[in-house]
Amino acid sequence: MKSPNIATAAGAGQDTGVWARHVEAACLVLFPLLFLVFAGTALHPDPSGETAADQVRAVAASAGAWQVIHLVLVGASLLGMGAVLSLRSLVPTERSRLSVAASISAALGVAAAGLVAGIVLMEAALVAPLAKACAASRSCLSPGNQPFLSEFTNASWNDVAHLSYAAGTLIFALATLAVLGWMAKTVRPWEALVMVVGIVGIYATNTALHGDAKYGLSFVLVASASIAYRMERSSRHG
């Protein structure tokens, strides 16, 4: 059985160039890998604590690491744009219905990845300094300030609904594009299946690409790495 011709699909309508293929392949691998390592392991500071004040102290104590990790995740989110566009390039433009569906999915995915990057950048630039300033103030951590502390911790890391929606849209776009690539015969059936299974797993954890989302991200990484490998191989063979 002949494997899908990525070289033909990725170059449909235009010559993307060898370096563009390298960048696309790198984005496919680095996006899930960086989130898996920096958001799904102990490298990510844990804002744990029985009370909101305890959580603020925990974030303040690791403010430097919090900022560095979230800046890395900003870069990973931007790589998510490249991952979306990489999968989009695998749906040939001459297949009109698939192409329209792929373009819509890609537009949603790119917009969502940009929103994720912006939210995570806010967490790096604002959340850690505010937690540090609050932890240094007795009045801020006083029991009488509990309503503010609860609101701050919920909006910053306990219940970041806008991040969940943005991340959910991004991974939905990736799953959709993988399925469309399979329909266009440029993504192998097992790659599309593994991608979808991984993304369903991410949804099941409901952690916005953090924490236990690492299990689903592992599946996404396997599928993405296989697609990226074939893209790289096709660029070497013209």
N, CA and C of each residue as an Amber inpcrd file, in Angstrom:
protein
   714
   0.8460000  -1.2020000   0.0000000   0.0000000   0.0000000   0.0000000
   0.8750000   1.2420000   0.0000000   0.6160000   2.1410000  -0.9360000
   1.4500000   3.3250000  -1.0880000   1.1420000   4.3430000  -0.0020000
   2.1840000   4.8910000   0.6040000   1.9800000   5.8690000   1.6700000
   1.5040000   7.1830000   1.0870000   0.7850000   8.0060000   1.8700000
   0.2860000   9.2850000   1.3920000   1.4140000  10.1660000   0.9010000
   1.1320000  10.8990000  -0.1650000   2.1480000  11.7370000  -0.7870000
   2.1270000  13.1230000  -0.1810000   2.8600000  13.3030000   0.8930000
   2.9040000  14.6040000   1.5630000   3.5570000  15.6470000   0.6870000
   4.5660000  15.2540000  -0.0590000   5.2990000  16.2160000  -0.8800000
   4.3690000  16.9140000  -1.8580000   3.4440000  16.1570000  -2.4730000
   2.5240000  16.7490000  -3.4340000   1.5400000  17.6830000  -2.7520000
   0.9680000  17.2190000  -1.6180000  -0.0530000  18.0210000  -0.9350000
   0.5210000  19.2830000  -0.3450000   1.6690000  19.1780000   0.3230000
   2.2420000  20.3320000   0.9950000   2.6440000  21.4020000   0.0130000
   2.9550000  20.9840000  -1.2230000   3.3780000  21.9730000  -2.2080000
   2.2950000  22.3500000  -3.1790000   1.0490000  21.9060000  -2.9390000
  -0.0430000  22.1740000  -3.8670000  -0.2740000  23.6630000  -4.0210000
  -0.2220000  24.1130000  -5.2780000  -0.5140000  25.5070000  -5.5620000
   0.6670000  26.4350000  -5.4080000   1.6910000  26.0340000  -4.6770000
   2.8460000  26.9080000  -4.4980000   4.0240000  26.0990000  -3.9740000
   5.2130000  26.6140000  -4.2360000   6.4290000  25.9540000  -3.7630000
   6.8060000  26.5630000  -2.4220000   6.5530000  25.8380000  -1.3500000
   6.8060000  26.3820000  -0.0120000   8.2830000  26.4570000   0.3150000
   9.1030000  25.6680000  -0.3870000  10.5350000  25.7260000  -0.1380000
  10.9810000  24.7750000   0.9530000  12.2280000  24.3990000   0.8570000
  12.7730000  23.4340000   1.8050000  12.7650000  23.9710000   3.2230000
  13.1600000  25.2270000   3.4000000  13.2240000  25.7840000   4.7550000
  11.8400000  25.9050000   5.3720000  10.8560000  26.2150000   4.5420000
   9.4850000  26.2800000   5.0570000   9.0420000  24.9190000   5.5650000
   9.4350000  23.8530000   4.8650000   9.0910000  22.5080000   5.3100000
   9.7610000  22.2010000   6.6480000  11.0070000  22.6380000   6.7910000
  11.7180000  22.4160000   8.0540000  10.9920000  23.1080000   9.2090000
  10.5730000  24.3490000   8.9620000   9.8790000  25.1180000  10.0010000
   8.5470000  24.4690000  10.3450000   7.8140000  24.0450000   9.3410000
   6.5240000  23.3950000   9.5740000   6.6860000  22.1290000  10.4050000
   7.6890000  21.3250000  10.0420000   7.9260000  20.0790000  10.7730000
   8.3270000  20.3670000  12.2150000   9.1650000  21.3830000  12.4040000
   9.6000000  21.7410000  13.7570000   8.4200000  22.1960000  14.6180000
   7.5330000  22.9950000  14.0480000   6.3610000  23.4730000  14.7910000
   5.4630000  22.3120000  15.2150000   5.2860000  21.3420000  14.3290000
   4.4400000  20.1920000  14.6440000   4.9490000  19.4220000  15.8550000
   6.2730000  19.3280000  15.9660000   6.8580000  18.5730000  17.0700000
   6.9860000  19.4130000  18.3360000   7.4670000  20.6520000  18.1880000
   7.7870000  21.4720000  19.3620000   6.5540000  21.9560000  20.1130000
   5.4490000  22.1890000  19.4180000   4.2520000  22.6710000  20.1080000
   3.7860000  21.6950000  21.1950000   3.4960000  20.4250000  20.8490000
   3.0640000  19.5110000  21.9280000   4.1910000  19.1720000  22.8890000
   5.4290000  19.1080000  22.3870000   6.5510000  18.7240000  23.2450000
   6.7850000  19.7500000  24.3460000   6.7800000  21.0330000  24.0060000
   7.0400000  22.0750000  25.0040000   5.9240000  22.1530000  26.0390000
   4.6840000  22.0030000  25.6050000   3.5850000  22.0150000  26.5710000
   3.6470000  20.7850000  27.4710000   4.0130000  19.6490000  26.8850000
   4.1150000  18.4310000  27.6700000   5.1730000  18.5840000  28.7640000
   6.3350000  19.1270000  28.3980000   7.4590000  19.2240000  29.3350000
   7.2820000  20.3670000  30.3350000   6.8820000  21.5330000  29.8570000
   6.8750000  22.7130000  30.7190000   5.5350000  22.9870000  31.3990000
   4.4440000  22.3880000  30.9120000   3.1420000  22.5830000  31.5680000
   2.6100000  21.3030000  32.1900000   3.1970000  20.1580000  31.8270000
   2.6670000  18.8950000  32.3120000   3.5540000  18.1600000  33.2870000
   4.6520000  18.7920000  33.7130000   5.5670000  18.1380000  34.6520000
   5.8090000  19.0440000  35.8590000   6.6720000  18.5800000  36.7380000
   6.9850000  19.3390000  37.9500000   7.7530000  20.6230000  37.6600000
   8.1890000  20.8170000  36.4200000   8.8620000  22.0690000  36.0730000
   7.9130000  23.2600000  36.2380000   6.6250000  23.0090000  36.0150000
   5.6430000  24.0870000  36.1640000   5.3540000  24.2870000  37.6530000
   5.5590000  25.5010000  38.1730000   5.2870000  25.7500000  39.6020000
   3.8490000  25.4060000  39.9570000   3.6840000  24.7800000  41.0990000
   2.3650000  24.3340000  41.5380000   1.7900000  25.3150000  42.5580000
   0.7290000  26.0400000  42.1820000   0.1150000  26.9780000  43.1330000
  -0.7720000  26.2480000  44.1280000  -0.1760000  25.3530000  44.9030000
  -0.9550000  24.5370000  45.8250000  -1.1130000  25.2360000  47.1700000
  -2.1020000  24.8070000  47.9170000  -2.3690000  25.3780000  49.2310000
  -3.8150000  25.1930000  49.6090000  -4.0720000  25.0980000  50.8850000
  -5.4470000  24.8920000  51.3410000  -6.2920000  26.1430000  51.1930000
  -5.6590000  27.3000000  51.2950000  -6.3940000  28.5570000  51.1810000
  -5.8320000  29.3730000  50.0240000  -6.5950000  30.3880000  49.6280000
  -6.1380000  31.2750000  48.5590000  -4.8490000  31.9850000  48.9580000
  -4.7370000  32.3480000  50.2330000  -3.5220000  33.0150000  50.7040000
  -2.3150000  32.0940000  50.5780000  -2.4980000  30.8060000  50.8820000
  -1.4080000  29.8460000  50.7390000  -0.9780000  29.7100000  49.2790000
  -1.9380000  29.7300000  48.3940000  -1.6320000  29.6180000  46.9740000
  -0.8620000  30.8390000  46.4780000  -1.2550000  32.0100000  46.9350000
  -0.5440000  33.2320000  46.5550000   0.8970000  33.1780000  47.0530000
   1.0890000  32.7180000  48.2690000   2.4540000  32.5850000  48.8110000
   3.2770000  31.6160000  47.9810000   2.6500000  30.5080000  47.5470000
   3.3700000  29.5090000  46.7560000   3.8180000  30.0830000  45.4160000
   2.9400000  30.8350000  44.7700000   3.3050000  31.4460000  43.4870000
   4.3730000  32.5160000  43.6890000   4.2260000  33.2950000  44.7580000
   5.2090000  34.3460000  45.0390000   6.5900000  33.7470000  45.2960000
   6.6200000  32.5970000  45.9710000   7.9000000  31.9540000  46.2950000
   8.6110000  31.4380000  45.0510000   7.8500000  31.1480000  44.0050000
   8.4570000  30.6500000  42.7630000   8.1670000  31.5960000  41.6000000
   8.1260000  32.8980000  41.9100000   7.7480000  33.8890000  40.9020000
   8.6780000  33.8650000  39.6920000   9.9810000  33.7310000  39.9270000
  10.9310000  33.7130000  38.8170000  10.7030000  32.5350000  37.8960000
  10.5620000  31.3440000  38.4930000  10.3100000  30.1480000  37.6920000
   8.9680000  30.2510000  36.9700000   7.9750000  30.8100000  37.6680000
   6.6530000  30.9860000  37.0610000   6.7560000  31.8160000  35.7880000
   7.4970000  32.9210000  35.8520000   7.6180000  33.7880000  34.6900000
   8.3740000  33.1170000  33.5510000   9.4880000  32.4570000  33.8640000
  10.2820000  31.7960000  32.8240000   9.4740000  30.7030000  32.1340000
   8.8110000  29.8560000  32.9260000   8.0180000  28.7650000  32.3600000
   6.9130000  29.3000000  31.4550000   6.2370000  30.3490000  31.9040000
   5.1380000  30.8790000  31.1020000   5.6340000  31.6050000  29.8540000
   6.8220000  32.1660000  29.8960000   7.3850000  32.7530000  28.6760000
   7.7200000  31.6670000  27.6630000   8.2080000  30.5340000  28.1460000
   8.4400000  29.3920000  27.2500000   7.1200000  28.9360000  26.6400000
   6.0660000  28.9230000  27.4490000   4.7550000  28.4890000  26.9540000
   4.1530000  29.4960000  25.9720000   4.5360000  30.7650000  26.1080000
   4.1270000  31.7490000  25.0970000   4.7160000  31.3470000  23.7480000
   6.0210000  31.0220000  23.7570000   6.6520000  30.5760000  22.5250000
   6.0190000  29.3050000  21.9880000   5.6830000  28.3770000  22.8870000
   5.0410000  27.1300000  22.4730000   3.6810000  27.4040000  21.8350000
   2.9560000  28.3720000  22.3820000   1.6470000  28.7350000  21.8240000
   1.7870000  29.2980000  20.4140000   2.8040000  30.1150000  20.2100000
   3.0460000  30.6670000  18.8740000   3.4480000  29.5650000  17.9020000
   4.1870000  28.5730000  18.4020000   4.5080000  27.4190000  17.5660000
   3.2440000  26.6480000  17.2010000   2.2170000  26.7560000  18.0720000
   0.9370000  26.1390000  17.7540000   0.3380000  26.7050000  16.4760000
   0.5780000  27.9950000  16.2220000   0.1340000  28.5760000  14.9470000
   0.7840000  27.8460000  13.7830000   2.1050000  27.6340000  13.9170000
   2.8160000  26.9290000  12.8610000   2.3370000  25.5090000  12.6930000
   2.0020000  24.8420000  13.8050000   1.4930000  23.4740000  13.7260000
   0.1650000  23.4270000  12.9630000  -0.6940000  24.4080000  13.2360000
  -1.9800000  24.4860000  12.5330000  -1.7530000  24.6920000  11.0320000
  -0.8820000  25.6320000  10.6970000  -0.6310000  25.9200000   9.2810000
   0.0610000  24.7490000   8.5820000   0.8670000  24.0040000   9.3390000
   1.5220000  22.8330000   8.7630000   0.4900000  21.7930000   8.3360000
  -0.4730000  21.5190000   9.2140000  -1.5150000  20.5620000   8.8660000
  -2.4160000  21.0960000   7.7570000  -2.6130000  22.4090000   7.7630000
  -3.4190000  23.0030000   6.6760000  -2.7660000  22.7720000   5.3210000
  -1.4390000  22.8340000   5.2840000  -0.7290000  22.6890000   4.0100000
  -0.8590000  21.2830000   3.4330000  -1.3150000  20.3360000   4.2320000
  -1.4510000  18.9640000   3.7610000  -2.7810000  18.7000000   3.0620000
  -3.6580000  19.6900000   3.0430000  -4.9470000  19.5520000   2.3470000
  -4.8390000  20.3240000   1.0370000  -4.7700000  19.6410000  -0.0920000
  -4.5900000  20.3060000  -1.3900000  -5.6930000  21.3100000  -1.6800000
  -5.3230000  22.4130000  -2.2910000  -6.2880000  23.4770000  -2.5730000
  -7.2650000  23.0910000  -3.6770000  -6.9050000  22.1170000  -4.5220000
  -7.8100000  21.7740000  -5.6170000  -9.0230000  20.9820000  -5.1550000
  -8.9680000  20.4420000  -3.9460000 -10.1370000  19.7330000  -3.4020000
 -10.9960000  20.7750000  -2.6840000 -11.9290000  21.3580000  -3.3750000
 -12.6050000  22.5710000  -2.9170000 -13.2690000  22.4570000  -1.5400000
 -14.0810000  21.4330000  -1.3330000 -14.7930000  21.3410000  -0.0550000
 -13.8260000  21.1070000   1.0970000 -12.8820000  20.2030000   0.9020000
 -11.8900000  19.9560000   1.9380000 -11.0510000  21.2020000   2.1820000
 -10.7280000  21.8990000   1.1120000  -9.8900000  23.0940000   1.2360000
 -10.5880000  24.1910000   2.0250000 -11.8750000  24.3920000   1.7610000
 -12.6340000  25.4110000   2.4880000 -12.7190000  25.0480000   3.9670000
 -13.0250000  23.7930000   4.2440000 -13.1110000  23.3370000   5.6360000
 -11.7640000  23.4830000   6.3350000 -10.6890000  23.1500000   5.6110000
  -9.3470000  23.2630000   6.1920000  -8.9810000  24.7140000   6.4540000
  -9.3500000  25.6030000   5.5460000  -9.0360000  27.0280000   5.7220000
  -9.7760000  27.6110000   6.9200000 -11.0360000  27.2280000   7.0940000
 -11.8120000  27.7110000   8.2390000 -11.2080000  27.1820000   9.5350000
 -10.8860000  25.9110000   9.5430000 -10.2820000  25.3080000  10.7470000
  -8.9460000  25.9640000  11.0680000  -8.1470000  26.2120000  10.0290000
  -6.8410000  26.8310000  10.2450000  -6.9870000  28.2480000  10.7890000
  -7.9520000  28.9930000  10.2620000  -8.1630000  30.3620000  10.7460000
  -8.5470000  30.3580000  12.2270000  -9.4450000  29.4530000  12.5960000
  -9.8340000  29.3390000  14.0070000  -8.6420000  28.9320000  14.8730000
  -7.8640000  27.9740000  14.3680000  -6.7130000  27.4970000  15.1320000
  -5.6450000  28.5560000  15.3410000  -5.3540000  29.3140000  14.2890000
  -4.3420000  30.3710000  14.3920000  -4.8040000  31.4550000  15.3640000
  -6.0780000  31.8490000  15.2500000  -6.6100000  32.8620000  16.1670000
  -6.5720000  32.3660000  17.6130000  -6.9350000  31.1010000  17.8120000
  -6.9350000  30.5310000  19.1620000  -5.5210000  30.4470000  19.7230000
  -4.5560000  30.0600000  18.8880000  -3.1680000  29.9810000  19.3440000
  -2.6600000  31.3620000  19.7540000  -3.0340000  32.3880000  19.0000000
  -2.6490000  33.7470000  19.3690000  -3.2620000  34.1680000  20.6890000
  -4.5110000  33.7670000  20.9130000  -5.1780000  34.1020000  22.1690000
  -4.5290000  33.3720000  23.3430000  -4.1880000  32.1000000  23.1430000
  -3.4890000  31.3440000  24.1930000  -2.1720000  32.0320000  24.5360000
  -1.4310000  32.4420000  23.5140000  -0.1470000  33.1230000  23.7440000
  -0.3430000  34.3950000  24.5500000  -1.3830000  35.1620000  24.2160000
  -1.6420000  36.4010000  24.9310000  -2.0190000  36.1670000  26.3910000
  -2.8470000  35.1670000  26.6390000  -3.2600000  34.8570000  28.0110000
  -2.0740000  34.3920000  28.8380000  -1.2550000  33.5190000  28.2540000
  -0.0990000  33.0010000  28.9840000   0.9230000  34.1060000  29.2260000
   1.0490000  35.0160000  28.2700000   1.9500000  36.1620000  28.4660000
   1.4700000  37.0240000  29.6270000   0.1560000  37.2020000  29.7300000
  -0.4050000  37.9520000  30.8540000  -0.0690000  37.2580000  32.1720000
  -0.1320000  35.9210000  32.1920000   0.2010000  35.1920000  33.4130000
   1.6630000  35.3920000  33.7850000   2.5240000  35.4960000  32.7890000
   3.9490000  35.7080000  33.0640000   4.2220000  37.1240000  33.5320000
   3.5910000  38.0910000  32.8660000   3.9200000  39.4920000  33.1230000
   3.1750000  40.0960000  34.3030000   1.9800000  39.5820000  34.6040000
   1.1530000  40.2080000  35.6400000   0.9350000  39.3370000  36.8720000
   0.6400000  38.0560000  36.6730000   0.2410000  37.2060000  37.7980000
   1.3600000  37.0550000  38.8210000   2.5510000  36.6870000  38.3650000
   3.6570000  36.4670000  39.3080000   4.0290000  37.7400000  40.0660000
   4.1880000  38.9000000  39.4020000   4.5040000  40.1200000  40.1540000
   3.4080000  40.5110000  41.1470000   2.1440000  40.3330000  40.7550000
   1.0470000  40.6650000  41.6660000   1.0380000  39.7310000  42.8700000
   1.2810000  38.4490000  42.6320000   1.3280000  37.4870000  43.7460000
   2.4840000  37.8320000  44.6830000   3.6040000  38.2190000  44.1260000
   4.7740000  38.5690000  44.9350000   4.4980000  39.8130000  45.7770000
   3.8560000  40.8130000  45.1650000   3.5270000  42.0400000  45.8930000
   2.5080000  41.7620000  46.9860000   1.5400000  40.9170000  46.6800000
   0.5070000  40.5960000  47.6650000   1.1050000  39.8250000  48.8450000
   2.0020000  38.8890000  48.5430000   2.6080000  38.0840000  49.6010000
   3.4560000  38.9280000  50.5460000   3.9180000  40.0700000  50.0560000
   4.7470000  40.9460000  50.8840000   3.9190000  41.9030000  51.7300000
   2.6020000  41.8290000  51.5720000   1.7110000  42.7470000  52.2850000
   0.8270000  41.9840000  53.2600000   0.8720000  42.3430000  54.5170000
   0.0220000  41.6920000  55.5200000  -1.4510000  41.9310000  55.2290000
  -1.7780000  43.1470000  54.8360000  -3.1860000  43.4690000  54.5890000
  -3.7440000  42.6770000  53.4100000  -2.8960000  42.4360000  52.4220000
  -3.3640000  41.6990000  51.2400000  -3.6980000  40.2600000  51.5930000
  -2.9200000  39.6680000  52.4980000  -3.1290000  38.2650000  52.8680000
  -4.0250000  38.1040000  54.0970000  -4.5620000  39.1810000  54.5970000
  -5.3930000  39.1140000  55.8030000  -6.7180000  38.4160000  55.5150000
  -7.3170000  37.7800000  56.5110000  -8.6050000  37.0970000  56.3220000
  -9.6820000  38.0140000  55.7710000  -9.6080000  39.2970000  56.1040000
 -10.6170000  40.2270000  55.6210000 -10.5330000  40.4660000  54.1210000
  -9.4040000  40.0930000  53.5300000  -9.2150000  40.2990000  52.0890000
  -9.5000000  39.0150000  51.2990000 -10.1560000  38.0620000  51.9330000
 -10.4120000  36.7670000  51.3150000 -11.1920000  36.8610000  50.0030000
 -12.2000000  37.7170000  49.8990000 -12.9260000  37.8130000  48.6170000
 -12.0010000  38.1730000  47.4510000 -11.0880000  39.1340000  47.6960000
 -10.1460000  39.4990000  46.6300000  -9.2130000  38.3460000  46.3030000
  -8.6870000  37.6860000  47.3320000  -7.7510000  36.5860000  47.1120000
  -8.4050000  35.4470000  46.3380000  -9.6420000  35.1340000  46.6730000
 -10.3550000  34.0770000  45.9610000 -10.5550000  34.4400000  44.4990000
 -10.9260000  35.6790000  44.2590000 -11.1260000  36.1340000  42.8790000
  -9.8130000  36.1250000  42.1070000  -8.7440000  36.5580000  42.7680000
  -7.4330000  36.6170000  42.1230000  -6.9300000  35.2190000  41.7590000
  -7.0230000  34.2800000  42.6870000  -6.5310000  32.9240000  42.4170000
  -7.3840000  32.2060000  41.3700000  -8.6880000  32.4540000  41.3950000
  -9.5520000  31.8230000  40.3940000  -9.2530000  32.3500000  38.9950000
  -9.1240000  33.6650000  38.8900000  -8.8860000  34.2710000  37.5810000
  -7.4810000  34.0040000  37.0610000  -6.5330000  33.7420000  37.9710000
  -5.1420000  33.5880000  37.5710000  -4.7400000  32.1510000  37.2750000
  -5.2820000  31.1730000  38.0210000  -4.8680000  29.7820000  37.7630000
  -5.9020000  28.7190000  38.1340000  -6.8260000  28.9870000  39.0090000
  -7.7670000  27.9290000  39.4040000  -8.8900000  27.6960000  38.4010000
  -9.3560000  28.7540000  37.7920000 -10.4990000  28.6380000  36.8820000
 -10.3540000  29.6470000  35.7510000  -9.3730000  29.3820000  34.8840000
  -9.0760000  30.3190000  33.7830000  -9.8980000  29.8800000  32.5680000
 -11.1680000  30.2530000  32.5780000 -12.0990000  29.7860000  31.5500000
 -11.6780000  30.2310000  30.1590000 -11.2080000  31.4770000  30.0340000
 -10.8380000  31.9790000  28.7100000  -9.6660000  31.1910000  28.1320000
  -8.7370000  30.7380000  28.9820000  -7.6210000  29.9170000  28.5040000
  -8.1330000  28.5470000  28.0600000  -9.0750000  28.0020000  28.8040000
  -9.6550000  26.6980000  28.4330000 -10.3490000  26.7760000  27.0820000
 -11.1130000  27.8450000  26.8510000 -11.8130000  27.9920000  25.5750000
 -10.8280000  28.1500000  24.4240000  -9.8000000  28.9750000  24.6240000
  -8.8210000  29.2120000  23.5610000  -8.0280000  27.9480000  23.2550000
  -7.5440000  27.2790000  24.3040000  -6.7820000  26.0470000  24.1070000
  -7.6570000  24.9620000  23.4800000  -8.9180000  24.8910000  23.9090000
  -9.8420000  23.9100000  23.3460000 -10.0730000  24.1310000  21.8610000
 -10.1900000  25.3970000  21.4580000 -10.3760000  25.7110000  20.0380000
  -9.1350000  25.3500000  19.2360000  -7.9640000  25.6200000  19.8010000
  -6.7060000  25.3010000  19.1220000  -6.5810000  23.8050000  18.8550000
  -6.7960000  22.9920000  19.8770000  -6.6230000  21.5520000  19.6790000
  -7.7560000  20.9640000  18.8340000  -8.9360000  21.5860000  18.8810000
 -10.0210000  21.1450000  18.0000000  -9.6310000  21.3610000  16.5460000
  -8.9990000  22.4970000  16.2660000  -8.5450000  22.7830000  14.9040000
  -7.5110000  21.7570000  14.4490000  -6.6100000  21.3810000  15.3530000
  -5.5990000  20.3820000  15.0020000  -6.2440000  19.0320000  14.6750000
  -7.2120000  18.6220000  15.5010000  -7.8930000  17.3530000  15.2500000
  -8.6450000  17.3910000  13.9240000  -9.3360000  18.4910000  13.6740000
 -10.1010000  18.6230000  12.4300000  -9.1930000  18.5700000  11.2170000
  -8.0650000  19.2710000  11.2850000  -7.1300000  19.2890000  10.1540000
  -6.4960000  17.9200000   9.9350000  -6.2420000  17.1910000  11.0160000
  -5.6960000  15.8350000  10.8710000  -6.7010000  14.9340000  10.1530000
  -7.9720000  15.0490000  10.5080000  -9.0120000  14.2420000   9.8610000
  -9.1580000  14.6520000   8.3940000  -9.1290000  15.9490000   8.1220000
  -9.2190000  16.4160000   6.7350000  -8.0140000  15.9460000   5.9290000
  -6.8420000  15.9230000   6.5670000  -5.6570000  15.4010000   5.8900000
  -5.8100000  13.9240000   5.5580000  -6.4170000  13.1740000   6.4860000
  -6.6920000  11.7560000   6.2230000  -7.6590000  11.6150000   5.0430000
  -8.6940000  12.4580000   4.9960000  -9.6470000  12.4150000   3.8880000
  -8.9730000  12.7700000   2.5680000  -7.9500000  13.6370000   2.6370000
  -7.2060000  14.0180000   1.4330000  -6.1020000  13.0200000   1.1100000
  -5.9670000  11.9840000   1.9580000  -4.9790000  10.9190000   1.7760000
  -3.5390000  11.4160000   1.8960000  -3.3370000  12.4340000   2.7170000
  -1.9830000  12.9220000   2.9820000  -1.5740000  12.6950000   4.4310000
  -2.5210000  12.3470000   5.2670000  -2.2540000  11.9480000   6.6530000
  -2.6690000  10.4990000   6.7840000  -1.7950000   9.6840000   7.3280000
  -2.0910000   8.2570000   7.4650000  -3.2390000   8.0490000   8.4500000
  -4.0560000   7.0160000   8.2280000  -5.1880000   6.7820000   9.1260000
  -4.7900000   6.6980000  10.5900000  -3.6950000   5.9890000  10.8960000
  -3.3070000   5.8410000  12.3000000  -2.8510000   7.1740000  12.8890000
  -2.2510000   8.0490000  12.0590000  -1.8210000   9.3650000  12.5420000
  -3.0370000  10.2050000  12.9280000  -4.0430000  10.2040000  12.0620000
  -5.2630000  10.9590000  12.3590000  -5.9500000  10.4000000  13.5970000
  -6.0060000   9.0660000  13.7020000  -6.6670000   8.4360000  14.8470000
  -5.9440000   8.7680000  16.1480000  -4.6280000   8.6430000  16.1520000
  -3.8490000   8.9410000  17.3600000  -3.9850000  10.4100000  17.7440000
  -3.9890000  11.2970000  16.7470000  -4.1650000  12.7220000  17.0120000
  -5.5210000  12.9790000  17.6770000  -6.5720000  12.3930000  17.1260000
  -7.9190000  12.5980000  17.6720000  -8.0360000  12.0090000  19.0720000
  -7.5030000  10.8030000  19.2750000  -7.5520000  10.1720000  20.5970000
  -6.8280000  11.0480000  21.6240000  -5.6570000  11.5710000  21.2470000
  -4.9120000  12.4310000  22.1610000  -5.6750000  13.6930000  22.5190000
  -6.3230000  14.2810000  21.5390000  -7.0430000  15.5310000  21.7850000
  -8.3100000  15.2830000  22.5970000  -8.9660000  14.1600000  22.3650000
 -10.0970000  13.7900000  23.2210000  -9.6200000  13.6160000  24.6620000
  -8.4450000  13.0290000  24.8130000  -7.8660000  12.8840000  26.1500000
  -7.5810000  14.2150000  26.8140000  -7.1170000  15.1750000  26.0270000
  -6.8570000  16.5120000  26.5710000  -8.1610000  17.1500000  27.0410000
  -9.2060000  17.0110000  26.2240000 -10.5150000  17.5360000  26.6270000
 -10.9900000  16.8810000  27.9260000 -10.7420000  15.5840000  28.0530000
 -11.2160000  14.8490000  29.2270000 -10.5840000  15.3650000  30.5140000
  -9.3310000  15.8220000  30.4280000  -8.6620000  16.3250000  31.6320000
  -9.1440000  17.7200000  32.0060000  -9.5910000  18.4950000  30.9820000
 -10.0920000  19.8560000  31.2140000  -9.0880000  20.7030000  31.9970000
  -7.8190000  20.6440000  31.5650000  -6.7720000  21.3850000  32.2740000
  -6.0710000  22.4090000  31.3820000  -6.6660000  22.7320000  30.2320000
  -6.1250000  23.7730000  29.3470000  -4.6560000  23.5510000  29.0120000
  -4.3370000  22.3410000  28.5710000  -2.9810000  21.9670000  28.1440000
  -1.9870000  21.8920000  29.2940000  -2.4670000  21.9180000  30.5310000
  -1.5960000  21.8200000  31.7020000  -1.8400000  20.4910000  32.4270000
  -0.9480000  20.1640000  33.3380000  -1.1450000  19.0270000  34.2270000
  -1.3610000  17.7150000  33.5010000  -2.4860000  17.0690000  33.7890000
  -2.7630000  15.7430000  33.2330000  -3.0160000  15.7600000  31.7340000
  -3.0720000  16.9310000  31.1280000  -3.1730000  16.9990000  29.6620000
  -1.9420000  16.3850000  29.0110000  -0.8880000  16.1620000  29.8120000
   0.3520000  15.5800000  29.2670000   0.1040000  14.2140000  28.6440000
  -0.8640000  13.4680000  29.1410000  -1.1310000  12.1410000  28.5810000
  -1.6930000  12.2580000  27.1640000  -2.6490000  13.1490000  26.9870000
  -3.1760000  13.3810000  25.6450000  -2.1360000  14.0130000  24.7400000
  -1.3380000  14.9190000  25.2930000  -0.2860000  15.5640000  24.4970000
   0.7390000  14.5490000  24.0020000   0.9560000  13.4830000  24.7650000
   1.8850000  12.4410000  24.3340000   1.3940000  11.7840000  23.0470000
   0.0940000  11.5460000  22.9570000  -0.4780000  10.9820000  21.7320000
  -0.3400000  11.9770000  20.5740000  -0.6430000  13.2390000  20.8570000
  -0.5270000  14.2680000  19.8250000   0.9130000  14.3550000  19.3280000
   1.8590000  14.2520000  20.2420000   3.2740000  14.3230000  19.8760000
   3.6750000  13.1680000  18.9630000   3.1970000  11.9690000  19.2590000
   3.5310000  10.8010000  18.4320000   3.0160000  11.0040000  17.0010000
   1.7470000  11.4130000  16.8750000   1.1750000  11.6280000  15.5420000
   1.8840000  12.7700000  14.8210000   2.1390000  13.8590000  15.5380000
   2.7930000  15.0190000  14.9330000   4.2120000  14.6900000  14.4830000
   4.9270000  13.9170000  15.2980000   6.3000000  13.5530000  14.9580000
   6.3380000  12.6910000  13.7020000   5.3790000  11.7950000  13.5620000
   5.3280000  10.9590000  12.3670000   5.0640000  11.8000000  11.1180000
   4.1140000  12.7110000  11.2210000   3.8130000  13.5980000  10.0850000
   5.0240000  14.4710000   9.7700000   5.6460000  15.0180000  10.8090000
   6.8110000  15.8860000  10.6150000   7.9610000  15.1210000   9.9590000
   8.1590000  13.8690000  10.3740000   9.2290000  13.0540000   9.7960000
   9.0080000  12.8670000   8.3000000   7.7760000  12.6010000   7.9130000
   7.4890000  12.4050000   6.4930000   7.6000000  13.7010000   5.7050000
   7.2840000  14.8200000   6.3440000   7.4760000  16.1160000   5.6900000
   8.9670000  16.3740000   5.4500000   9.7720000  16.0890000   6.4640000
  11.2250000  16.2610000   6.3450000  11.7830000  15.3470000   5.2540000
  11.3260000  14.1230000   5.2300000  11.8210000  13.1700000   4.2380000
  11.4280000  13.6040000   2.8300000  10.2180000  14.1430000   2.6810000
   9.7750000  14.5860000   1.3660000  10.5810000  15.7950000   0.8950000
  10.9940000  16.6660000   1.8430000  11.7790000  17.8410000   1.4460000
  13.1700000  17.4400000   0.9810000  13.7050000  16.3650000   1.5470000
  15.0350000  15.9080000   1.1300000  15.0130000  15.2660000  -0.2430000
  13.8330000  14.7280000  -0.6110000  13.7080000  14.0620000  -1.8970000
  13.0190000  14.9440000  -2.9330000  12.9690000  16.2220000  -2.5860000
  12.4280000  17.1660000  -3.5710000  10.9330000  17.2930000  -3.5240000
